[in-house]
Amino acid sequence: RGGQWQYLSFPGKDGTGTVGDRGCNMIAVAVVASAADSKITPYEVYYSGYKSAHPYDAVNNITNNAFSCSMTSATGQDIKSQLQQGNPVITLVYGSDKGGSSPFTGSQHYMALLDINEDGTKIYVGNSYENGKYSKSKTGWYDSTDVLTSVQQAHTCVPGNNLK
């Protein structure tokens, strides 16, 4: 929600909004894609033309296929398995406004899941929504049950050999 990109226009259906208040998908893409190129920021994602496609399309294109990303199963066990294999996963979670119960949002929210501890009980979340409004709103380690609550989509990104 901060940084130089937060005020870029990113209108929703109502015609208003900025990357800072609606661009969590672009931020999650930038977090994952920056493993291939540390110069990738939300600006590069925004100006690449990615504004509404699935996150896996954007990561593939922005990194020139340094990742092999695809939509995968959104089950908790499948996501944990991908993280244990070293593959980042971009998830879409639903909060109460959308009929879910994710502690990361009241509506819907994309997050980059980057690591998992050895016993699978904690997941490291690269989270763009760090304003404190929700009980789980910062980047860091969280209980895997909280992270995997109300996951609607999972986009698994398998790094190429040059990134492993």
PyMOL commands that set and color helices and strands:
alter all, ss='L'
color gray80, all
select helices_A, chain A and resi 4-7+19-22+24-33+42-47+55-62+76-84+96-98+144-147
alter helices_A, ss='H'
color red, helices_A
select strands_A, chain A and resi 67-72+89-94+108-116+122-126+140-143+151-159
alter strands_A, ss='S'
color yellow, strands_A
deselect
rebuild
show_as cartoon
